[in-house]
């Protein structure tokens, strides 16, 4: 964790934004990255198991000294058939959603299977447009920030 801390600090001096996919498990490295991050993108999806994990992470955040204003909630696959509605997600998580990435499963699967990023293969798809908007929203934040990415709710 000390090496990771040193490397992250060195990167901060060179780059305006650093995005790190810290995965979905809590370990010493992911906690170190979250400590260093100015913002944490907490990615969830509109299904009950993932939302439960997301809620658990949010409840655990204060014990890890993560202030709530550091978390940005991202809903992936928003609008998926049978998924939990956006307003119900915000109510259950007691947080506003920062970004909604619409469900675009056919394009996403084709991109993964071809090994070509969705933004390159299907630049006009709804998901690609939402990801570009997220990028713009993040880059418009006033201060230089490290953004840590916590995938799919980070189970506690």
C-alpha atoms as one frame of an Amber mdcrd trajectory, in Angstrom:
protein
   0.000   0.000   0.000   2.933   2.359   0.668   4.225   1.874  -2.886   0.742
   2.413  -4.286   0.448   5.609  -2.252   3.806   6.901  -3.542   3.005   6.036
  -7.151  -0.419   7.688  -6.929   1.057  10.857  -5.458   3.665  10.989  -8.249
   0.931  10.571 -10.879  -1.037  13.418  -9.289   1.833  15.786 -10.005   1.808
  14.846 -13.705  -1.873  14.382 -14.603  -4.981  16.472 -14.010  -7.201  13.399
 -13.789  -6.409   9.828 -12.871  -9.108   7.181 -13.138  -8.434   3.879 -11.414
 -10.714   0.861 -11.605 -10.335  -0.495  -8.086 -12.642  -3.464  -8.670 -15.458
  -4.537  -6.421 -13.638  -5.857  -3.364 -12.476  -3.896  -0.364  -8.831  -4.532
   0.393  -5.828  -2.519   1.544  -5.086  -1.284  -1.986  -8.639  -0.197  -2.803
  -8.956   1.596   0.549  -5.607   3.368  -0.067  -6.854   4.484  -3.493 -10.136
   5.724  -2.033  -8.234   7.677   0.629  -6.214   9.387  -2.118  -9.198  10.010
  -4.378 -10.920  13.360  -4.521 -14.034  11.588  -5.850 -15.150   7.977  -5.835
 -17.416   6.746  -8.609 -19.610   4.117  -7.031 -20.997   2.098  -9.942 -24.190
   0.183  -9.339 -26.927  -1.385 -11.438 -30.706  -1.493 -11.022 -30.961  -4.952
  -9.469 -31.593  -5.672  -5.792 -28.401  -7.642  -4.978 -26.147  -4.941  -6.428
 -28.158  -2.151  -4.806 -27.878  -3.982  -1.474 -24.073  -4.075  -1.862 -24.061
  -0.405  -2.860 -26.139   0.518   0.179 -23.795  -1.498   2.418 -20.804   0.356
   0.990 -22.468   3.727   1.554 -23.281   2.768   5.167 -19.698   1.562   5.701
 -18.153   4.709   4.185 -18.106   6.832   7.357 -16.164   4.119   9.208 -13.544
   4.336   6.426 -13.502   8.155   6.773 -15.104   8.603   3.352 -17.310  11.689
   3.374 -20.580  11.361   1.507 -19.746  14.305  -0.783 -16.799  12.290  -2.088
 -19.112   9.603  -3.528 -20.690   9.938  -6.959 -23.331   7.302  -7.714 -23.310
   5.924 -11.266 -26.159   3.650 -12.383 -25.124   1.327 -15.180 -27.794  -0.353
 -17.349 -30.422   2.195 -16.320 -33.771   1.333 -17.849 -33.076  -2.402 -18.155
 -36.317  -4.389 -18.375 -37.357  -5.431 -14.872 -34.830  -3.123 -13.198 -35.451
  -0.941 -10.172 -36.649   2.546 -11.138 -34.228   5.457 -10.836 -36.238   7.380
  -8.253 -36.520   4.217  -6.129 -32.725   3.786  -6.328 -32.173   7.355  -5.118
 -34.671   6.851  -2.307 -33.190   3.558  -1.136 -29.584   4.802  -1.338 -30.513
   8.225   0.118 -28.253   9.762  -2.505 -28.697  11.548  -5.783 -27.538   9.712
  -8.900 -24.664  11.550 -10.590 -24.881   9.686 -13.912 -27.171   7.154 -15.585
 -25.696   4.909 -18.265 -28.643   3.476 -20.229 -28.963  -0.228 -20.853 -27.370
  -1.005 -24.206 -26.685  -4.717 -23.844 -26.568  -5.694 -27.536 -24.000  -3.022
 -28.402 -21.997  -3.648 -25.231 -21.841  -7.407 -25.815 -20.856  -6.998 -29.467
 -18.119  -4.548 -28.442 -16.753  -6.890 -25.768 -16.841  -9.883 -28.108 -14.994
  -7.952 -30.807 -12.507  -6.466 -28.345 -13.357  -2.927 -29.431 -14.394  -0.313
 -26.830 -18.069   0.621 -26.995 -17.194   4.299 -27.538 -15.225   3.408 -30.679
 -17.471   0.671 -32.075 -20.807   2.384 -31.386 -20.034   6.075 -30.748 -23.666
   7.168 -31.198 -25.206   4.532 -28.951 -27.096   5.810 -25.885 -24.520   4.269
 -23.543 -21.610   5.861 -25.432 -23.298   9.262 -25.302 -23.883   8.891 -21.547
 -20.257   7.875 -20.957 -19.036  10.921 -22.911 -21.376  13.118 -20.859 -19.993
  11.570 -17.657 -16.475  12.339 -18.860 -17.441  15.944 -19.538 -19.184  16.290
 -16.183 -16.112  14.951 -14.385 -13.738  17.193 -16.317 -15.844  20.227 -15.451
 -15.358  19.723 -11.723 -13.635  22.806 -10.376 -10.570  21.290  -8.762  -7.996
  18.821 -10.019  -9.058  15.463  -8.671  -8.106  11.840  -8.621 -11.172   9.749
  -9.380 -11.270   6.259  -7.920 -13.676   3.831  -9.527 -15.426   1.270  -7.375
 -17.282  -1.224  -9.532 -20.738  -2.660  -8.978 -21.335  -1.531  -5.432 -18.211
  -2.958  -3.729 -19.678  -5.613  -1.461 -18.859  -5.128   2.200
